[in-house]
Amino acid sequence: MRRTVRLRLTLLYSGLFLAAGMLLVALIYLLVAFSPVPVAPVGPVAPGGPEVTVPRVDVAYLAEQQAAGLRRLLVNSMIALVVMAFASVLLGRLTAGRVLRPLHDMTATVRRITADRLDRRLAASGPQDELKELADTFDDLLDRLEAAFTAQRRFVANASHELRTPLTLQRAMAEVALADPDADTAALRHVLDRLLAAGRHQERLIEALLTLARSQQGLEHRRPLDLAEVAGQALDQRPDSAVRIEAALRPAPASGDRALLERLVANLLDNAARHNVSDGWITVATGVRDGRATLTVANSGPVIPPDRVGTLLRPFQRLDSGRKAVGDGLGLGLSIVAAVVQAHQGTLEVVARPEGGLEVTVRCPTAAGTPPG
């Protein structure tokens, strides 16, 4: 027989009732057995009064009667206890079944939930007890799983499209070059240059996808670092451009993965430079605010609708309606930034400036023992 929860609860209820009943029978028996035997009193004879004859009490007979009464009491109590034990088993089974009925409904619903049908919910009704709390928690978990699966499917579809398009273009260029019998060295070199450029674009895309996947897995090790130093190195490594960059780097001690934070700063600077205007500007500031290491990157640029800012944090989401990004962008810059911030248990705030451009603020926990500035 399978030891179900219902069986265990039934045995528990019945066992507790049987133990309590046996204790009650034992107490009653002991109380009755050791109670004093009532004996007819023999009082003194008053002086000068009539002589009264008091019948003699047979103590042995009374003791025998009391013993017989105790035996009858014990037998009757045990019979009643057996009857009530069977009744407790029946009532315990019914009660356990009624209590566990919501669990059976939850189990049946969960069995119908698959990776392709995450839209089902337990939607438990009834009082706010532990079972209702369990069902609500499971529904919240299903909401997060459905969102994660949907995002994963969308990401895989977009990544497949982004990788398939340049591969198709490369094959088409190679086929055209091979099909032209009059192609000279200059034409072939031009095709090879385009193939190399497409290959570099794919390498950057794959590297960005790997960085995004690594960020979403979380951090295995944390090491002390300074966001000001990381930002300064990223600024020193940037090539000269027409965009004016102003930096105000104050110490911002934090802890985390230096490589990921370097990628975060580089992506913010690349995004600010790519989506800018002629004679535009970029400001970079670091410091400690409210006890958290803070990095702020703001830039001039085209006006961005505030309701479109949230979509920029998703992979392969761009402001233009077409699939092709502005310049050589991959559509992964801000999504990698968001993943790195989440891996560091920080916060990310992206605000569209009314006069154009973005202001991105990253806050990370400061290094242990660092006083806020």
N, C-alpha and C positions, 0 to 999 in steps of 0.2 A: 504494500500500500504506500502510495506517495504521501510524504509528510507535508501536506499543504499547510498554508497559514491558517485556513479555516479549521483544519483538524487540530492544529496546535492550540489555537485559541479555545476550541471546544474542550480539549483535555485540560487546559489551564483553568477555565471557568469551573468545570466539573470537579477537578482536583481541589481547588480552593473551597468550593462548597462542601465537598465530602470531608475535608479536614476540619472546616468550621463546624460541621454537623457532629462529627465524632467528638470534638472538644466539648460541644454543648451537651451531648449525651453523658460524657464522663463527668462533667461538672454537676449535672442534675443528679446522677447516681451517687456521687460522693456527698453531696449536700443532704440527700435523703438518707443515705446509709449512716451517716454520723450525726444525724439529728437525735436529740434525747427521746427515749421511749416514754410516752405518757403513762404514769402509774397513779392509780387512785390514791390520794393522800389519806393517811391515818392520823387524825388529829387527837389531841389529848382529851381525856374525859373530864368534864367540869366537876368540881367537888360538889357532892350532894345531888348531882343530877342523875337522871335515869341512865342506866347502863345500856349502851348502844353496841350492837354487834355489827362489826364491819366485815364484809366478805373479804376473804383473803385473795389477793391478786396472784395469778399464776404467771410469773415472770417468764418462764420458759415458753409458755404458750404464746405470750405476746412477742417474744423474740422470733419464734418460728413464723408467726403471722407476718411480722415485719420482713423477714428474709424472703418469704414467698411473695410479698408485695414488691420487694426490690427486684426479684427475678422477673415478675410480670412487667414491671416498669422498664427493665433493661430489654426484654424481648420485644415489647411493643415499640420502644424507642428505636431499636435496630431495624424493625420492620418499616417503621415510618422513614428512617434514614435511607434505607434501600430504595423505597418508592420515590423519595425526593431526589435521590441521586440520579435515577433514571430520568426524572423530570428535568433535573438540571442539565443533563446531557442533551436532551431534546431542546430545551430553551437556549442552552449555550450554542448549539449548532445553528439554530434559527437566528440568534443574535449576531453570531460571527458572520453568517451569510449576509445579513442585512448591512452590517458594518463594512464588509469587504466588497459589496456589490459595485461601488464606484471604481474599485481597483480592477474588477473584471471588465468593466466598460472601457477603462483606460487601456488595459492590455489589448483588447480587441481593436481599439483605434490605432494603437501603436503598431500592431501587426500589419495594418493596412497602409502604414506610412513607408514609403520607399524613397530612394534618392531622386526619383522622377516625380514623386507626388508628395512634396513637402508642404502643400497648401492645407492639409488636414490639421485640425487642432482638437485638443481634448475638450475644451470649452466646458469644464466641469461646473455644475450648478450646485446649489445647496449652501449650507452655512460655511462661514470662514473658519474651517477647521484645518487639521494637518493635511488631509487628503486634498482639499481644495487648494491649499498652498502648494502642494506637490504638483498638482495639475497645472496651476498657473506658472510655476517655475519651468515645467516641461514645455509649456506653450512659448514662453520667452526664449527657451533654448531653440525651439523649432524656428522661431522668427529669425534668430541670428543665423542658424544653419541655412535657412532658405535664402537670406540675403547673401551669405558667403557663397553658396552654390551658384546663385544668379550672377554675382560678380565674377566668379571664376569662369563660368561659361562665356560671359561677355568678354572677359580678358583673353581667353583662349581663342575665341573667334576673331577678335581684333588683332591679336598677335599673329595668328595664322594669315590674316589678310595682309598685314604689314610685311611679313616675310615672303609671302607668295608673290606679291606685286613686283618687287625688284628682281626676284628670280625669273619671273616671266619676261620682264624687260631685258634682263641679261641674255636669256636664251634667244629672244627675238633679235637682239643686236648681233649676236654671234651667227645666227642663221642667215641674216641679211648679208653680213660680211662674207660668209662662205659662199653664198649663192651668187655673188657678184664676181664674174670671171675677170673683170677689168679693174678690180680693186688694186690700188697701188699701195706703196708702203705708208704714205701719209694717211690714207683712209683707214688702213688697218690699225695704225698707231692711234688714230682718233677713237676708233671703236674700243681698243684696249684701254685707253685712258678712261673712257666712260664705264667700262667693265670694272676697272679698279676703283673708281669712285663709288659705283654701286656696291662693290664688295666692302669698302670701308664703311659705307652707310649701314650695311647689314651687321658688320662687326660692332659698331656703336650700338645698334639696336639690341643685339644679343647681350652685350655687356650691360646695357641698361636693364634688360629683363632679369639678368642674373642678380644685379644689385637690388632690384625691386623684390625678387624672391628671397634674397638673403635678409633684407630688412623686415619682411613680413614674418620671418621665422623667429624674430626676437634676438636678444643679445645673450651670448654665452659668457662673455667676460667684459668687465668694465674697468677702465683705467682712468686715472685723473688726467685732465687736460684743460686747456684754456681756449675758449671759443675765440677770443681775440687773436691768439696765435694762429689758430686754424684759419680764420678769416684773412689775417695778414699774409699768410703763405699763399692762399688762393688768389689774393689780389696781386702778389708779386709774380705769380706764374701766368697771369692773363696777358695775352698779346695786346699791343697798342690798338686802340680803336677810337673812332670819332666820338664815342660817348664819354662824357666827363664823369669821373668817379671821385667821390668825396668820402673819406673814411674817418670815423671817430671811434677808435677801438680802445675801450677801457677794459681792464681785466674782468673776465667772466669765467671763473673756474667752474668746471663741471666734471662729470665722469661719464664714460661711454666708450664707444668704438670710434677710434680716430679716423679710420678709413671711411666709415659711413658718414661721419660728420663732414669730412673733407668733400665727399661727393655731394652732400646736402648744400654746402656753401657754393660749390662750383655750379650746381644746377640752378641755384637762385641767381647767381651772377649771369650765367648763360641766358636764362629766361629773361632777366631784366635787360640785357643787352640786345637780345634778338627781337623782343617786342618793345621797341623804343621808337623814337622819332629822330629826325636829323637834328643835330646839335642838342641831343637829349642829355640826361644826367642820371646818375645812380648814386645813392647814398647807402653806406654800410656803417652800422653802429652796433657795438657790443657793450655789455655791462651787466650788472646785477640789479634786478628789480623784484621787489616783494620776495626776496630770498631765493630767486631763481635766475640762473644764467640766461641772458637774453641776447638774441641776435635779430636785428631788424635790417631788412633790405628793401628800399623804396626806389622807384624809378618813374621817370616820365614815360609817356606813351599814349597810345590811343585810348579813348574813353571805353571802359568796359562796363556793361550793364551789371548792376549789383547782383541780379538774380542768376547771372551766368558764372559767378565766381566759384560756387560750389562744384560745378561741373569740371572746372579746370584741374581739380584734385583727382579726377578719375583717369585711369590709363587711356591713352589715345584719344582724349577729348581736347578739341581745339575750338577756338572761337569762330574760325571761318567755317562756312557750311560745307566746303569740300573736304575731301579726304587728305589732300596734300597740305602739309603744314607750311607755315611761313618760313622761308629760308630752308635750312636743313634740319629743322626741329623734328623730334621723334614723337612728341606728344606724351612723353613719360617724365618730364622734368619735375613738375609739381607733384605728381603721384609718388615719385621716389622720395621727394622731400617729406610728404605726409607719412609715408611708411617708415622713414628713418626717425621722424619725430615720435611716432607711436612706439617704435621699438625702444626708444630712450625714455618712454613714459613721460613725455613732454606734451606741450600744447602748441598748436599751430593756429595762427590767426591771419587770414588773408582778407584784405580790405581793398576795394576798388576806390581809387582816389577820384574825387569829383572832377578834377581838372585833367585826368587821364593817368594811366599807369596803375601800378599795384603797390601796396605796402604789405610786406610779409614779415610777421613777427614770430620767432621761434623761441620758446621758453623750455629750458631743460633743468632738472634738479641740479643744484650746485654740488660740488664735491664735499665729502664729509668733513665737518669741522671748519668749513669756510664761513666766516661771518658775512651776512648780507651787506652790500654796499649801498 
